[in-house]
Amino acid sequence: MSLPEPVYQAVDPATGAAAERFPHASAAEIEAALRNAHAAFLGWRERAVEDRAEILRQISSALLAHASELAGTMRAEMGKPVPEGIEEVEYCASIFRYYTEEGPALLSDEHLPASGGRAKVQSRPIGPLLGVMPWNFPCYQVARFAAPNLLLGNTVLVKPAESVPGTSLAFARILREAGLPDGCCRTVFATHGQIEDIIADPRVQGVSLTGSERAGSAVAAAAGRHVKKCVLELGGSDPFVVLDAEDVPGLAELAWRTRMYNNGQACTSNKRLLVAAGIYDEFVAALVKLAEAVDPETHPPLASRAVAERVAGQVSDAVSRGARLLAGGRLASDGSARFSPAVLVDVAEDMRAWHEELFGPVAVVYRVRDEDHAVELANSSEYGLGGAVFSADPERAARVAQRLDVGMVSINAASGDGPGLPFGGIKRSGFGRELGAAGLGEFANKRLVYEAAADA
């Protein structure tokens, strides 16, 4: 894979202080991880699903008990405020609890009508899986990959983002301490070459990646070469369509809170606000007021200086080509990863901000003439992860929502989230689904069992 090799070391984005550096795994360590994952799989798959569900229940409780520890690690490694980190861990616990409570029934055999006998489809595990994980939600992303697959009977190897090694190690340790057998979930500090080696190994049966298009393309190519199942979540540029509103400032505040969640570093963040011309000025004025109320000295940093510089570069490019920066948009001069929340308007097609995902606290607002214009602009992106449509007339909002080319769409809500709801996109946002029943099916062997009738 022709990507720069990662350095597994956290750097506090608020101070620039570097933490412990972890060496890349040796070939022997990779082989040991693969061997242990396969050996663990042979035993884990034979346990009753109820037994596996009980381990997941214990994991859910353990995560809650260690929420402050994990939140502290996330704050130090990628800048997430501790309350938001605790909220993330609590969501992880709810994912494990969901599969504890609902998973066994979702994995029950599906009986089918069959001529001359009986038939059923079983959901069976397929083996060790590799998860290539991002830095923006270093616990949640692992939980939504690991929980359904562990319940199913698969085992998982987790290659974390290089900037959050401590969080990944702590998460895996908590799972083991909660009773997960050794080898069922292990962190590997792999190089890009080793990732391809892991995918190629006959013991590994699939790979799931959440990250950039570049990384996803490389992993998908490797999976294709070795005929392995692949799930990709590659980000998005989600439209937040406002057709009309009875309370314009209130809806602008919702849009702002949504855009600022995780400091704008969320794949499903509302990165394009498409607002009807009749309320556009009032909506933008409300956003500017909210942005100007933010204290840039106390606003949390982005995950790294490099991330902040990329966002600043995208905004600078837009402004140099005619866009207007109405508030914020200042990169800290002290070398930290702080970037003041911004409102950007008049973005056009010749600007990076039109085509690229802005992974930071920038509200980009577009004026739309009517429903058709809103749909045209919403679907013009090469991404297709999520989207939302708002109107005082729910039927109007639903009508427009049906026309959006996305994997997830919400009507009069910023998003629909929950352990039981499938997550994933289309187009350049990737393919496959996580969470819910769909999350149990991506890496399952849907095995047909046919039994002839006794008198056949």
N, C-alpha and C positions, 0 to 999 in steps of 0.2 A: 504494500500500500504506500503510495507516494505522498504521505502526509508527514509533517514534522513530528518526531517522536515526542511523546508527552514526558514531562518531568513531574513526578508525583510529589508535590510539595504545596502546601497551603500558604498563601500570603494574605495576611489580614488586610482587607481592602480599605479599612478605615485608617490604618497606620502605615501599611507597607511592610510590616514586620513579618519575616518568614518563619514558618514553623519547621518541624522535623521533615526531613526529606527522605523519601522511601525509594530504595533502588528498584529498578525493573526486576521482574521475576527472572530467575535463571531458567534455562531449559529444564533442569532437573525439577525445579519448583512447579513449572507448568505441567510436566508429566505427572508429578505427585498429585496435583490438583485434579487432573483428568482421571487418574486412576482412582482417587478417593471418591470423586463424584460418581463414577460408574459403579464402584463397589457399593456406595450408599444407595444408589438407584435400585440395585438388584434386591436390596432388603426393603427399602421404603415402598416400592410399588406393591409388595406382597402384604403390607399391613392393610387392615380394613380401613375404608375411607373414614369411618367414624373415629378410628384411632388417630388418623392424620388430622382430622378436624379438631380433635381435642388438643393436639399440639399447637395448632393455629390459635385456639382459644387462649392457651397459655402465653403464646407470643403476643397476642393482643394486650393482655394484662401487663406483660413485661414492658412493652413499649410505653404504656401509660406511666408505669413506675419510673421509667428512665427518660421521660419527656424532657425534663429540664437539662439533663446531661446532653442529649442529642441536640437540643435547641442551642445550647452553649457552643457546641462544636460547629454547628452551622453558622452561627454568628461570627465565630472566629475565622472560618474558612471561606464563606461567601457573602458575609455581610447581612444576613437575614436577621431582623430584630427578634429578640428572644420570644416575645409573645406570639409572633407569626410562626416561629419555629415550633413552639409548643402546639400551636394549632395544626401545623403540618403533621406532627407525630400523632396527634389525636386522630387525624384523618387516616393515617396509616393503621392505627389500631382498629378503626371502624372497618377498614378493608379486610383485615384478617378476621374480624368478628363476623362480617357478612359471609365470608366463605365458610366459616365455622357453622353458621346457622342455616344458610341456604345452599351451600355447595353440595352436600351429600345428595339432596333431592335433585339438583341440577345434573348430577352425574349418574342418576339412575338409568337403567336400561330403557331404551325406546322400543316398544314392541310394534311390529309391522305385520300387516296382513300378508300371507304367503300361501300360494297354491301348493297343496300337497304336504304341508308341514307348518312349522313355526319359525318365525324369524325375529331377531332383535338386533339393535345396534348398541354396542357398548362403547363407552368413552374410556380409553385405556391410555396410560402414560407411554411416552416414546423414548425417554432417556434424558441424559444431561443436556442442559440448554445454556447458552451464553447470553448474558444481558450486558449490553454496552450502554452505560448510563450517563446522564448529563449532570451538570452542577446546579441547575436552578432550583430543583426540588430533590435534594440528594437522598432523602428518606422516602418520600412519596413515590418517586419513580421506581425505586427498587421494590417497594411494597406492591405496587400494582402489577409488576412483572412476576414477583416471586410468589405472592399469596395463592393465586389460582393454580399455578403450576405445581407448587408444593402440595396443595390439596389433591390435585390430580394424580400425583405420584412421581412427577419428574423431580430432578434435582437441578440446581442452578449454580452457575459460576457468574460472578458479578465483576465486570471491568468498570470501575468508577471513573468519573472525570478526574483528570490529574490534579485539579485544585481542591478536591474534597476527599482526600484519602482517609483522614481521621474519622470522618462521619461514616464512611463505608465500613471501615474496620469495626467501629463501635456498633453499628447496626447489625452486622453479621454476628458479633460476639453476643449481643442481647438475644438473638434468635437461638444460638447454641445454648446459652444459659437457661433459656425457657424450655429446653427439652428437645430441640430439633437435633436429630442425630448428626454426628460429625460427617462432613462431606456433602450434606444436603444443600448448604449455602456457603459459598466461600468467595472471598475477595481475591482477585488476581490483578497485580500491577503489571499488566501486559504491555509490550510494545505493539505497534501496529503490525509488524511482521508476525508476532506471536498470536495476535487476534486471528489472522488468517490461518495460522497453524492450528489454532483451536477449532475454528470452523471446519477445517479440512479433516480433523481427526474423526475416525469412524465412530468413536464413542459419543460424540456430540451430535445431536439430532436437530438442532435449530438455533436461531439467533434472533434476538429482539434488540433493536436499537432505538433510542430516543436521542436526537441530536441534530447536527447540521446536515444539510443536503449533501455536502461533500463527503462527510463521514458515512452517511447512509448509502450513498452511491457505491462507495468502496466496499462496505460490508455486504450490500446486496449482490455486488459482482462476485465477491468471494463465495457467498452462499449459493449463487447460481452455478458457479463452476463446480461446486461439490454437491449439488442437488440437495440442499438443505432448506427447510422451511424458514422463512424470514418474515418478521413483522417490523415495520418502520413507522416512527412518528417523527416528522422532520420539521415541525414548526408551522407557523401560519401567519397570515395577515388578515385577521378576522374583521369583517365588516360589522359595524354597530349602526343599523339603519334606523333613523328617527323620521317617521313619516309625518307625525303631528304629535302634539302633547298638550294636555290640559295644564300641566305644571312644568314649564320649560326649565326653570332653575333646578327643580327637584330631579328631573331626568338628567340634566347636565351633571349634577352631583353624583348620581349613580354611575354615569359614564366615567367620570373622573376617578371615583373610588375603584371602579373595575380596572381602569387603565393603570392605576398606581399600585394595584395588588402585586406583591412581590417585586415592587419597584419597577414594574413594567416588564419584568423578566419571566413571562409566562407564555407558553406556546399559544394558548387560547385567549390571550389578552386582546381587547378590542382596539386593534392597532389602526383601524380606519373608521372614523366617525362620519357617517354619511347623513347629513342633516337637511331636511326640506328647506327650500329657500325662504318660505314664509316665517320660519322661526330661527333661521340660521344666525342672524346677528345677536339675538337675545341668548341663544345657546352658547355661542362663542364668548360673549361677554361674561356669562356665568363661569365658564371654564377659566378665563383669564383671572377672574376674581379669586377662584380657588387656587390657581397656581401662584398668584402673588401672595397668598396667605401662608405659603410654605416657607419655613425658615431653612435656607440652604445649609446652614451650619449644623443643624440637628437632623436634617433629612438623611436617612441611611445611605451608605454608599452602594454602588453597583457591585457586582461580584468580583470585579477586578479592574485595574486601571485600563487594561486592554479593551475590556467591554465598554467602559465609559468613553474611551477615545474613539471607538468605532461609532458609537451613537453620536458623539459630538461631530465626527466627520460627516455622517449622513445629514445631520441638521445643517452644518456649514455648507455642504454641497447644495442643499435645497435653497438656502438663503442666497448663495452666490448666483443662483439661476433665476431668482425672482420670487421665491416663497417669502412669506413674512413670519418672523418669529415674534409673537405677541407677548410672550412671558417666558422666563426661565431660560433653559438651554445653555447654562454656563458650566464649563468643566473646571473643577477645582484646580487651583494653581499650586497647591501644596504637594502634588504627586499622589494624592489619595484617589479613590475611585468615585468621588462624589460628583454628581451631575444634577443640577437643579431641574425639577420637573418643568416641562415646557409645553407650550401651545403653539402649534405650527399650522399655518393655513396657506392657501394658494399653491399647493404642491401640484406639479405638472409632470407629464410623462417623461420629460428629459432629465428628471432628477432621480437620484438613487432612492430617495424616500418613497417614490411612487412604486418601485419594483421590489425593493428589498424589505425584509422584515426588520422593523425597528425594535430591538430587544432592550428597551429601556423606557424611562418615564417621559414619553413624548406623546401628547394627544394631537394627532393629525386630523384636521377637520376639513371635509369636502362639502360644498354646497351642491344639492341635487334638485333638479327641476320638478320631477314627478316620480311616480313608481317605476316607470320603465327606465328612467335615467338611473335611479337608485340600484335597480337590478343589474343594469349594464355595468355600472362602476363596481358593484360588489363582485360580480363574476369576472371582471377583467384581470384579477390577480391570478398568478400561476399557482397560488396556494389554494387549498380547499379544506381547511380544518374545521373551523366553526363559524358561527355567525349569529346575530340577534336582530330582531325586527320589533320596533315599538310603534304603537298607534293607540289612540283612545278607542278606536274601533277594532276589537279583537279579530273580527273576520277579515278586515283589511290587512292587518298584520300577518295573519295566517296565510292569506292569499299570496302576499309577497314572499313570505318565508319559504313557501313551496317552490319558489323559482330560484332559490340560491343553490349554487353548486358547492356544497359543503358536506362534510361527514356528520356534522352536528349543528342543529339550528334551534334557537330558543325564541319564543314568542312572548313579548312583554316581560322578559327576564334577561338578565345579562348572560346567564348560562344555566345549564341543567347539570348539576354535579351530584354524584353519589356512587358508592361502591357497586350498586346494582345497575348502573347506567353505562352502556358501552362507550368507549372513548377511542376516537380515531378519525382520520380524514381521507381525502381523495386528492387527485392531481399531485403536485409536488409536495404535498403535506404527508405523503406516504400511503401505506396500506396496512390492513389488518386492524384488529380491535383489541382493546384491553378492558378489563373490569366487566362486571356482570356475567351473564351466561356466556357471552362471546369470548370473554377472557379465558374461560375454561376450554374453549373449543379450538383455539389457534394451534396449540401444540398437543393435540389429542389424536390418538389413533381411533377413528370412528369405525370400529371393527364390526363387521356383519357376522352374526352367528345364525346359521340356518340348520334346523333339525327336521329331518324327514318324519312324517307321521308314522306311528308304529305299524299301521296297516298299509303303508305305501308299497 
